[in-house]
């Protein structure tokens, strides 16, 4: 499944340092010549590809990246120090656009690939640069030039192996927090998830990408709520994980919730409805241990589900290790088909 994650940021390269107006002031040399040094160059802004990054989420909060200015020149022909360049790490698979011109600046395809996105200003010249046989005491200097400033659009494509399926507030965001490094917003009300959240789930030396996208509601196949976008994304995953809340916050019936979702999948696309999946019954920690199996068996019987079932708590991790193992087995088995 390919998700498009996007962000817009502003990058500002550093200004070049101004040239110095100076003259030698040494004992016994009353009319010393010009000795004003040049300024330093402003810092560039670079992007660097980083294979360890999986989303552009951090750019939703930090949207300004500014390189430092070059230092001004000084007397005795001392040049100002050039500023260090600013390097911003972005995920592989990210396309970089100039939002003002719609120009594609480039695409980050390799780890440690470097892309210049804003060039620092050129240093100003000190008055020593303007000395000539005609003008031995020039008072001319130049300021450093401004660095480039650009509004940058980032667009990243990520392949997701597992799509999370379930009603709003079924516990999908809590689950992805529990078993991956993703940190989606979690709260006790529907549609907390408004943007795809991607989590990388590790199992020994293997990795899969799990996608938590807005929850499904009745008539989603007709475009109600966030339905079309949700179902379109789900249709591109390798497999599905259906998260069923055994104690829905709205006191709805878990069996009815399961039926609604299955019906919406079939109405939208039969291939999607036939996609391989697992079922995770969530919030099992709220049941006494002796009642868990009988309650789960009753739900499964009424739903008619025939696949593999995991009993979990996304909040405290109950059953999540077994679920992760099952997810990897599911993805790997479908990769080999």
Secondary structure, DSSP 8 states (H G I E B T S, - for coil): -EEEEEEEEEEE----------B--BTTBTT--B----------EEEEEETT----GGGGT--EEE-------BTTTB-------EEEEEETTEEEEETTTTEEEEEE-STT-EEEEE--------GGGG--SS-SS-----------EEEEEEEEEEE-SEEEE-BTTSSHHHHHHHHSS------SSTT---S-EEEEEEETTEEEEEEE---B-TTGGGT-TTHHHHHHHHTTSSEEEEEEETT-TT---HHHHHHHHHHHHHHH-HHHHTS-EEEEEE-GGGS-HHHHHHHHHHHHHHHT--S-EEE--TTT-TTHHHHHHHHHHHHHHHHT-
